[in-house]
């Protein structure tokens, strides 16, 4: 059984930083791409970042480019999202997910490409 558990969310002031973690179990972690999505109240879940199975390729949404960085540690079965220069509009519940699709990661921006999801962690950025 695949399980994804996010942690690291919280309340931070604008301009601050947070690092989210997603610990995975139940699957050969390094065979799957991993993505981060977020969902603000009343809005659809949106793509944030994705990393390839090897960790050698990453792709981030334009809205967070230059501020957020995705990385993974296959030995620890964990993927990270380093978030710097946070803005109030970054406030959302952040979810990690795994994708079994063997495609270039720039295609992995749709929730339909992912099969397992974590429960989410709340990030709140105050102005």
HELIX and SHEET records of a PDB file:
HELIX    1   1 UNK A   29  UNK A   31  5                                   3    
HELIX    2   2 UNK A   62  UNK A   64  5                                   3    
HELIX    3   3 UNK A   74  UNK A   76  5                                   3    
HELIX    4   4 UNK A   88  UNK A   90  5                                   3    
HELIX    5   5 UNK A  105  UNK A  107  5                                   3    
HELIX    6   6 UNK A  111  UNK A  113  5                                   3    
SHEET    1   A 4 UNK A   3  UNK A   7  0                                        
SHEET    2   A 4 UNK A  18  UNK A  25 -1                                        
SHEET    3   A 4 UNK A  78  UNK A  83 -1                                        
SHEET    4   A 4 UNK A  68  UNK A  73 -1                                        
SHEET    1   B 6 UNK A  10  UNK A  13  0                                        
SHEET    2   B 6 UNK A 121  UNK A 126  1                                        
SHEET    3   B 6 UNK A  92  UNK A  99 -1                                        
SHEET    4   B 6 UNK A  33  UNK A  39 -1                                        
SHEET    5   B 6 UNK A  46  UNK A  51 -1                                        
SHEET    6   B 6 UNK A  58  UNK A  60 -1                                        
SHEET    1   C 4 UNK A  10  UNK A  13  0                                        
SHEET    2   C 4 UNK A 121  UNK A 126  1                                        
SHEET    3   C 4 UNK A  92  UNK A  99 -1                                        
SHEET    4   C 4 UNK A 116  UNK A 117 -1                                        
END                                                                             
